[in-house]
Amino acid sequence: MKSRYNWSKIAAAATVALASLAPLSASAQIKGAGATFPAPIYTKWFADYQKQTGKAIEYQAVGSGAGYTALKDKTVDFAASDAPLTAAEEGAMPGPVIHIPTVGGAVVLSYNLPGVGPGLQFTPEVISGIFLGKIKTWADPRIKAANPGKNIPDVAIQPVHRTDGSGTTYIFTNYLKKASSDWAAGPGAGKSVNWPVGLGGKGSLGVESLVKRTPGALGYVELNYAIAQRMPYANVKNRAGKFVEPTVESTTAAINEYVGELVRNIKTPTVDAKGANSYPICSVTYIIVYKNAGPKNGDVTSLWSWAMSPAVQGGAKTLFYAPLPAALVKVNLATIKSVAGAVIK
């Protein structure tokens, strides 16, 4: 299936965002750290916000786990994570925190298969089978059955995963846990899991590097990252039985299936949605801030209430993120207002 995207224009736009992740000066008024998943859109937002307000924001894309630690140690004003904190993690914080979803995004399966272009099709059984080590070759009949007409070579599959505490891993393994009983009974889900097989790389860059230099490799990265780095990625069979391309539209469709549950519990995973047009490996991503004591609460709440505006949310599509549904924006604004010393932009 030919991608609807203009790869040259998309890669140029996303690479600009990814290339601008170097920290700002030590005089930055607001500091954050965490997930690589939303780093391109945060970089764009923070640059736009600085132009409008004069307030500089330093963001270090070091992974969700490291972001949590930085917030716990109070070396940053907010953390970014694709994985909401567990009850134990919240209890270990020096004060109560709140979760604010910011955008939605997709995790894609990217591969290095010489002679095979983009748009391979994977079923949940194939994906879990590969990462469990039960499907070992690209010529496996289950892969060929999902890809009629594709000339798939008989080479070994080398699964690639993240080694750092990663929200991208949290999204991917939550999908596997929900879509595969074998995975649920085995590695389970989390920012880090015990991978049965495969090579490990640190961060999206580490996964990309391993996939690109290893014929037969299959790894998981963020959609915008795959596009920026010109990595081919697969369509995935969803719960409705349809092979779906990861796009802003299919991510939006999936998140919309979960709006009611998210309003009741903002930590609800949005993987494996039931809608016919839903891409199954996607999630909202969060920022986490202290609810009470915090000298930067005014600055932080001003920034993130600004990010909820229709114009800012709508602009997320340019870097392949899904804007939040209106119902979630409403919940977010109420949550932001509950922060001590909140300033609403």
C-alpha positions in Angstrom: 0.0 0.0 0.0 1.5 3.3 -1.0 1.7 5.9 1.8 -0.4 9.0 1.4 2.4 11.1 2.8 4.9 13.2 0.8 8.0 11.7 2.4 10.4 14.4 1.4 8.4 17.3 2.8 7.4 15.4 5.9 11.0 14.3 6.6 12.2 17.9 6.3 9.6 19.2 8.6 10.0 16.6 11.3 13.8 16.6 11.1 13.8 20.3 11.9 11.9 19.6 15.1 14.0 16.6 16.1 17.2 18.5 15.4 16.2 21.4 17.7 16.2 19.4 20.9 19.4 20.8 22.3 18.8 22.4 25.7 18.3 26.1 25.9 20.5 28.3 28.2 20.6 27.8 31.9 18.5 31.0 32.2 15.4 29.1 30.9 12.3 30.1 33.0 10.7 26.6 32.7 12.5 23.3 32.7 11.1 19.9 31.7 12.4 16.4 30.9 11.1 13.1 29.8 9.5 11.3 26.8 11.0 11.3 23.4 7.6 10.4 21.9 6.3 14.1 22.0 9.6 15.8 21.7 9.1 17.2 18.2 5.8 18.8 18.9 7.0 20.1 22.3 10.0 21.7 20.6 7.8 23.5 18.2 5.3 24.5 20.9 8.0 25.8 23.2 9.6 27.9 20.4 6.2 29.4 19.5 5.5 30.1 23.2 8.8 31.8 23.6 8.1 34.0 20.6 4.8 35.0 22.0 5.7 35.5 25.7 9.5 35.8 25.9 9.7 32.9 28.3 12.3 30.3 27.4 11.6 26.6 28.0 14.3 23.9 28.3 13.2 20.4 27.5 15.4 17.3 27.6 14.1 14.3 25.7 15.7 11.7 28.0 12.9 9.1 28.2 9.8 8.8 30.4 11.6 7.0 33.2 14.3 9.7 33.5 11.7 12.4 33.3 9.9 10.9 36.3 13.2 10.8 38.3 14.0 14.4 37.4 10.5 15.6 38.6 10.8 13.5 41.8 14.2 15.1 42.5 12.7 18.5 41.7 15.3 19.3 39.1 12.6 20.2 36.5 9.3 21.9 36.7 7.4 19.3 34.7 7.9 15.7 33.5 6.7 14.3 30.2 5.7 10.7 30.0 3.7 8.4 27.7 3.1 6.2 30.7 1.0 7.6 33.6 2.6 7.1 37.0 1.6 4.0 38.9 0.1 4.3 42.4 3.5 3.3 43.8 5.3 5.9 41.7 2.9 8.6 42.8 3.3 7.6 46.4 7.0 8.0 46.1 6.8 11.6 44.9 7.4 14.3 47.5 4.0 15.8 46.9 0.7 15.1 45.0 0.9 15.4 41.2 -1.5 15.7 38.3 -1.5 14.2 34.8 -2.4 16.3 31.8 -2.6 14.6 28.4 -1.3 16.9 25.7 -1.7 15.1 22.3 -2.1 11.7 20.8 0.4 9.8 18.8 1.1 6.4 17.1 3.8 3.9 17.7 4.8 2.1 14.5 6.7 -1.1 13.6 9.6 -0.2 11.3 11.7 -2.8 9.5 14.8 -3.4 7.4 13.8 -5.8 4.7 15.9 -5.4 1.5 13.7 -5.3 -1.6 10.5 -4.8 0.4 9.0 -1.3 0.5 6.7 0.4 3.1 3.2 -0.9 3.9 3.8 -4.5 5.1 0.8 -5.8 7.0 1.0 -7.4 10.5 -1.6 -9.1 12.6 -1.5 -9.0 16.4 -0.5 -12.7 16.4 2.5 -12.0 14.1 3.7 -9.0 16.2 3.5 -10.9 19.5 5.0 -14.0 17.9 8.0 -12.1 16.7 8.7 -10.4 19.9 8.1 -13.6 21.9 10.7 -15.3 19.7 8.1 -17.8 18.3 8.2 -16.4 14.7 11.8 -16.4 13.6 11.9 -15.8 9.8 10.2 -13.3 7.5 9.2 -16.2 5.3 6.9 -17.5 8.0 3.5 -18.5 6.5 1.6 -16.2 8.9 3.5 -13.2 7.6 3.1 -14.2 3.9 -0.7 -14.8 4.5 -1.1 -11.2 5.6 0.9 -9.9 2.7 -0.3 -11.5 -0.6 1.7 -10.4 -3.6 4.7 -9.3 -1.5 8.0 -10.8 -2.4 9.2 -11.4 1.2 12.7 -12.9 1.5 13.6 -15.9 3.7 15.8 -14.1 6.2 15.9 -14.2 10.0 13.9 -11.7 12.0 15.8 -9.7 14.5 13.5 -7.9 17.0 14.7 -4.6 18.4 13.5 -3.0 21.6 14.2 -0.1 23.9 16.6 -0.6 26.8 15.8 2.6 28.7 12.6 3.2 30.8 10.4 4.3 27.9 6.8 5.5 27.4 7.0 4.2 23.8 7.7 0.8 25.3 4.8 1.3 27.7 2.4 1.9 24.7 3.8 -0.9 22.6 3.7 -3.5 25.5 0.2 -2.4 26.6 -0.9 -3.1 23.1 0.7 -6.5 23.1 -0.8 -7.3 26.5 -4.3 -6.5 25.4 -4.0 -8.0 21.9 -2.2 -11.2 22.8 -3.0 -13.6 25.7 0.5 -15.2 25.3 2.1 -11.8 25.8 -0.2 -11.0 28.7 0.8 -14.2 30.4 4.5 -13.5 29.7 6.4 -10.2 29.6 3.3 -8.0 30.4 3.4 -4.3 30.1 5.5 -1.4 31.4 8.1 1.2 30.7 10.6 -1.7 30.9 9.9 -5.4 30.5 12.0 -8.6 30.3 12.2 -9.1 26.5 12.4 -12.8 25.5 14.5 -12.1 22.5 16.1 -9.4 20.4 18.6 -6.5 20.4 18.2 -3.5 22.7 18.9 0.2 21.9 18.8 3.3 24.1 16.1 5.7 23.0 14.5 6.0 19.6 17.9 6.8 18.1 19.3 3.5 19.4 16.4 1.5 17.9 16.6 3.4 14.6 20.4 2.7 14.4 20.0 -1.0 15.1 17.1 -1.4 12.6 18.9 0.5 9.9 22.1 -1.5 10.1 20.6 -5.0 10.7 19.0 -6.7 7.7 15.8 -8.4 8.9 15.4 -6.2 11.9 12.0 -5.1 13.2 11.6 -2.3 15.9 9.1 0.1 17.3 9.4 3.9 17.2 7.1 6.9 17.1 5.3 7.7 13.8 6.9 11.1 13.4 10.3 9.7 14.1 9.9 7.0 11.5 8.8 9.5 8.9 11.6 11.9 9.7 14.2 9.1 9.4 12.6 7.6 6.3 12.0 4.3 8.0 9.4 2.0 6.3 6.6 1.0 8.7 3.7 -1.4 8.7 0.0 -1.4 8.7 -1.6 -3.3 11.6 -4.7 -5.4 11.8 -7.1 -3.8 14.3 -9.7 -5.3 16.5 -12.3 -4.8 13.8 -10.3 -7.0 11.4 -9.0 -4.2 9.2 -5.4 -3.5 8.3 -4.9 0.2 9.2 -2.2 2.6 8.3 -0.8 4.7 11.2 -1.9 8.3 10.5 -3.2 11.3 12.4 -6.7 10.3 11.3 -6.5 6.7 12.4 -4.9 7.8 15.7 -7.7 10.3 16.3 -10.3 7.6 15.6 -8.7 5.3 18.2 -8.5 7.9 20.9 -12.1 9.0 20.2 -13.2 5.5 21.0 -11.8 6.0 24.6 -13.0 9.5 25.3 -15.6 8.4 27.8 -13.2 6.2 29.7 -10.5 8.9 29.7 -12.9 11.4 31.2 -13.5 9.0 34.0 -9.9 7.9 34.4 -7.3 10.0 32.6 -4.8 7.1 32.9 -6.8 4.8 30.6 -4.6 3.1 27.9 -6.0 3.7 24.4 -4.5 0.7 22.6 -6.4 -1.9 20.6 -9.5 0.3 20.0 -12.5 -1.4 18.6 -13.4 1.1 15.8 -13.0 0.0 12.2 -10.8 3.0 11.3 -8.7 2.9 14.5 -5.0 2.3 14.4 -4.4 0.0 17.4 -0.9 1.1 18.7 -1.4 4.6 19.9 -1.9 6.7 23.0 -2.2 10.1 24.6 1.0 11.4 26.1 1.1 13.3 29.4 2.9 16.0 31.3 3.1 15.6 35.1 3.4 18.5 37.5 3.1 19.1 41.2 -0.3 20.1 42.4 0.7 22.2 45.4 4.1 23.6 46.2 6.0 24.8 43.2 7.6 28.3 42.6 7.1 27.9 38.9 3.4 26.8 39.1 2.2 30.0 37.5 4.6 29.7 34.5 3.9 26.0 34.1 0.1 26.3 34.2 0.2 29.3 31.8 2.2 27.2 29.3 0.0 24.1 29.4 -3.3 26.0 29.4 -2.0 27.8 26.3 -1.2 24.4 24.7 -4.9 23.5 25.1 -6.1 26.3 22.8 -7.7 25.2 19.5 -5.0 26.8 17.4 -2.2 25.1 19.2 -3.9 21.7 19.3 -4.9 21.9 15.7 -1.3 22.6 14.7 -0.2 19.3 16.2 -1.2 17.6 13.0 1.7 19.2 11.1 4.0 16.9 13.0 1.7 13.9 12.9 0.2 14.1 16.3 -3.6 13.9 17.0 -5.2 16.9 18.7 -7.1 16.1 21.9 -10.9 15.7 21.7 -12.8 18.7 23.1 -14.0 16.7 26.1 -10.4 16.0 27.2 -9.4 19.6 26.7 -12.2 20.5 29.1 -11.0 18.0 31.7 -7.4 19.3 31.3 -8.3 23.0 31.9 -10.2 22.1 35.0 -7.2 20.0 36.2 -4.8 22.9 35.5 -7.0 25.3 37.4 -6.8 23.1 40.4 -3.0 23.6 40.7 -2.0 26.0 43.5 -1.1 29.4 42.0 -2.4 28.5 38.6 -2.3 31.1 35.8 -4.5 30.4 32.8 -3.3 31.7 29.5 
